[in-house]
Amino acid sequence: MPKRTDIQKILIIGAGPIVIGQACEFDYSGTQACKALREEGYQVVLVNSNPATIMTDPDVADRTYVEPITLEVLNAIIEEERPQALLPTMGGQTALNMAVALYDAGILKRYQVELIGANYDSIKKAEDREAFKKVISDAGLAFIQSGIASTLEAAKALVRQTGFPSIIRPSFTMGGLGGDIAYDMENFERAVEAGLASSPMHEVLIEESAIGWKEFELEVMRDKNDNVVIVCSIENLDPMGVHTGDSITVAPVQTLTDKEYQRMRDAAIKIIRGVGVDTGGSNIQFALNPANAEMRVIEMNPRVSRSSALASKATGFPIAKIAAKLAVGLTLDEIRNDITAVTPASFEPTIDYVVVKIPRFAFEKFPDVDRTLSLQMKSVGEVMAIGRNFREAFLKALRSLEVNREGMEPSFQKNLGVEALKKMLSRPTFNQISQITDAIRLGVSIDELYGLTKIDPWFLNQLQQIVQIEADLVGLDQDAVLLRRAKASGYSDRQIGRITHRPESEITAWRKREGIVPVYKRVDTCGAEFEAHTPYLYSTYEQECEAAPSDRKKVIILGSGPNRIGQGIEFDYCCVHAVLALSEMGYESIMVNCNPETVSTDYDSSDRLYFEPLTLEDVMHIVEVEKPLGVVVQFGGQTPLKLAVPLQKAGVQILGTSPDAIDRAEDRERFKKLLDKVGLKQPTNGFARSIEEAEKTAGEIGYPVIVRPSYVLGGRAMEIIYDPQSLRDYMVHAVTISPEHPVLVDDYIEDAIEIDVDAVCDGEDVFVGGIMEHIEQAGVHSGDSACSLPPFSIGPSVLKIIADQTTVIAKELKVIGLINIQFAVKDGEVYILEVNPRGSRTVPFVSKTIGQALAKIAMKVIMGIRLKEQGIMKKTLHHVAVKEAVFPFKRFKTDAILGPEMKSTGEVMGIDQDFGNAFAKAETAADNPLPTSGTVFISVKDGDKAAVTPIAQKLNALGFQLIATKGTADYLNRFELKVEGLKKVQEGSPNILDRLKNHQVHLVVNTVGDKRSKEDSQVIRKRVLQDGTPYFTTIAGAKAAIHGIEALLKNKLRVRPLQVYHQH
Amino acid sequence: MNKPAILVLEDGTSFTGQSFGAEGEAAGEVVFNTSMTGYQEVLTDPSYKGQMVTMTYPLIGNYGVNAEDEESERIWLEGFIVKEYSSFPSNWRSEEALDVLLKRRGVIAIDGIDTRALTRKIRVHGAMQGILSTETQDTALLLERLKKVPSLVGQDLVTQVTCAKPYEWKGETGSTTRFHVVVYDFGVKRNILRSLAELGCRVSVVPAQTPADVVLGMSPDGILLSNGPGDPEALPYAIAAVKSLLGKKPIFGICLGHQILGLALGGKCFKMKFGHHGGNQPVMEMATKKVQITAQNHGFAIDFSAVEKDIEVTHINLNDQTVEGMRHRNLQASSVQYHPEAAPGPHDAAFFFKNFVDSCSK
């Protein structure tokens, strides 16, 4: 049946900023959808507030709106663009919820926009628990016993029926936000209150617990002829009770017989039909009682998801792309399978390998967060690995995580003893796998481990086999048969080296002498039944190699590995641009990465894709097979950067900026010499290798100082220290110091303005792509600070100094490619804080603002095309873009204070004619919308009282009511302001908490000084986060907010696509 | 460590691994099966008589074996070839590990070989004869022995797998007995009998060589021609019997039964390069243009182009356009090349039994 001709223009809503539970998998799916629809001849209008995505590249859609995803904005865009259809299934829960809101508000009807992919009724049926329950029982299936409650009393009535432990899930939230498990009434009440607060519908589901049951997922697709296929089956290694996003998952299912699997398949088909998803993909989750295979349906997502991205990468079947084509009326049999080229998409992929996904957590960033894994997702990224057995895939995935562990080496709790270990095992944490292997080493049986963890014995046995190899290796370090067995089970050379106390290089040499090298197999959707035309490869230790490298000129791009705080989608964006540039120049592009969520690991992105860990050994194997011109390390963040020197030592050509130049910028001492040489300034600084040295250095520099370990990412363990006592605390508790790993001590320039610059250098010329002014003062991590491009408060003379200094440094370092420099400006003086001769987090933001793709330009420079030859010229901007960071504070129920340690998971961009409007949009997009009237609560530290006064005056003039803590109120009232003073929380009611609870506060300005005031006021910030009240924790942020509020009061909302901004 | 084992193909390629089943030597046509679950059903499917099967999914044995999932009373295939045998089964229904069953039933099995390389070889060169041995590593000797092993073509394997005497299916049945179906056992899978019984049929199973008049003497409401191994052209007795049954009773064929019916109706049989063996084959129903995902297991197929006047092709395979189902335009005779009974595989086509049973009432 042909595709629809009654629609020409289709609106796609993206997922917005990267948050826990909704990450770059939606960039992957959205990009695929845009490409697929345009391939079919449709015009695509895209809305997404996240500038770090490939999907918001102006080349991907016809009209790209980088705007907040709100009802008001969507209404304006629909009014402007008049699309005939809206595809709501590509942007996660955000897009689905927005589609429902647009429908409910009558906007879709008013402009005659049809929902395609999933209609209103099917979204409702899948998302509304009661409706979904009916679908399940109509299909003759069993649903977990549950009921909906919108009050605490109703919830309590329900739990009396369903019993403890009880599961509490808020309706219509994403990533299990607000979900909890309660074992008793007291915890239950707390969980219900939190759940009700986080549900947009103010509704929670109270559910019987199937904790300890096995959990499975099926990825299902359906077309308009009612053809249904199962793309992938996934078995969670972790039992029910751990959010699937936080679970280790395995594809395909490992422990079900065909009868059980087919029963689940039948159920999935009945559900997708019952819900009525006419076209597209859905994810359906099942719980299975391990004792009798009793099956319960857990939930369904009528859209592409994290799991569908994983399933696409795991099978080679591009779910989002095909879902997009189904949405416009094509049927599965009319769509070709890209990989085989001869068979249709109406089949079920069969795989001949094992896929393991392991989540990555960021608990080190949030020390006070509960590390138990539960219903609410806590991981920030994930890796996937492919092998021909479970052990191989599992160990490859473990080393892909980049958490300083090669495999399952004995972990910390060495001296803990068996009993303590067993006790820990009964509560799943991010570290449970090491605890299990420690327990195996201590002789705990599989039966007992199963009793404690409810992880299927089959998986436990596999872990036991891995540990057994380790034990065998200890005794036999010259046994080639054993070496081969260890390699085939996924052991890395480095890990074998650690076990046998030999350097990695020695193991590698021995292995090569024995002729033990990996081969590459293809991911082909069909278990080799048909020839694979796409080189999507993974390594294994077997007989036949299918790599079949070409004799073209080729370049390897190393990706950025798992998303983590400090290294996320921005780097994948850069890698994808590098790949695109290589294709434009006629080179073969080879991508190496292990993150299943990304666009870079779409087999469609590069000419050849190696889904492999980013370690020296794994990359070297690929280099040996492919023999590229060289390897590019500057786009994927720290992950490839730290391989630069080892790769070069191994004889690999590093293309672009030399590893030595990278080291000159990263090594503090060499960096100091560099700046001295070119005569530029940096804040006074020094090193400390001991507590005494630290005190001495800090004393010389003068407090406050910024301290941090050397070689870190995302400001890990970085702190501002105001006094010697805090310094001692820091040195003792926060870092491990050693002669090789000194602590860096820098002068903290208070109240300086921080500047970020992204530039491209070809060795002779420098193109300064963007100079960004941070909103928050220096000292707040650049990744956490909002910033404005162009700057809003810095004059042309200082801007020129910054541009000149950028040029001097780039040339001195002989940078070939991207460079990022951070400056601090105070009283007209410019200081250099940091130089990163590589792609930075802000490259996509700058590229989208200026309409020039920096990473692409850089890749061309790397391949020898000079900036002049590329015709790159600076353009004057007629608009302002503001980037704002997005934080996981609410999810983690943790404090919202910003500091030198990066805590944000994602970012949004607001773009408009001036700073105020752009800032207001950015805040709206970051879910911190600025109010235009109401009450503002102010509570600032003493040092900020003078600075907050003009802000209070301005707010007063704009018609806001002001309330403050007693001290702040007394101070402000001296300036003829009528500020109502409130009691402190400790002083009893009525205090600020009561006002917040009653929703009588519309904006909060709260800055804190020392630890004590921070602790005292934390309860306020937690309440603010829970209620979603807009807030600022810096004076600079509050000042910017005034600009934003003024702009909102003055100007009407204006929406414009990037393509129009870039024309000017 | 298990004893070494070796697989040698007719072109001289050899794969060395370990034995995990019975010891000895076996030969047959090597085919690959792409089902990710259901190894026990594959092992006990009589259609694999004369063949050795390699599973493309690398981990086999994970969920053990149990009495319920047997598709016949023994293992018929000649040898079993896997990437990694998993000796630690975990499933609530598991009764024993797979290797125990293989050893007890005398089936030779090898693991630790590059089954993907083997599969690719078969894909490129077509199904090949192979010999599997735990007795010797001497490839020249094994190749010599392999030459003496007859090809599947022209061989009547059905005689070896059919039942010796007629019997009534005593498995679980539906509530009422509506019809009487006689099933020709060319190597029938239990799930066919089970499926009919569940729809309320009394099911009588007869040996492959049962003459037509004997079957008619049983007064069936319908006749089902079962699946089975090997070359349909080697079964003249069956073709003859079907010819005399045509037009007298509704006839329904599955797999080999489809091929026998096809030959009886004038179709031409050909051997496929490596056949269809797996649970993910897309089949289009021509009338509705709807696609079913089907379980399949056949190395021969029927071409009906010469008899288009009488035969309507009702189903085709979307991967290679071969015929997957047909019906006679005038007579009550229809058949499918694939396996509506699944086991292993998807249940998309299960309604075929209902259609057949419904046609019995006409």
Interface residues (C-beta under 8 A of the other chain):
Chain A: M1 N225 D226 N227 V229 I230 S233 P252 V253 Q254 T255 L256 T257 D258 K259 E260 Y261 Q262 R265 D266 P290 A291 N292 A293 T331 L332 D333 V342 T343 P344 S346 F347 E348 P349 T350 I351 D352 Y353 V354 R388 N389 F390 D456 P457 W458 N461 K521 C526 G527 A528 E529 F530 E531 E542 Q543 E544 E546
Chain B: F15 F32 T34 S35 M36 T37 G38 Q40 E41 T56 Y57 P58 L59 N62 Y63 N66 E68 D69 K83 E84 S86 F88 P89 S90 N91 W92 R93 I113 D114 T115 R116 A117 T119 R120 R123 G278 G279 N280 Q281 P282 M284 T288 K289 K290 V291 I293 L318 N319 A342 A343 P344 G345 P346 H347
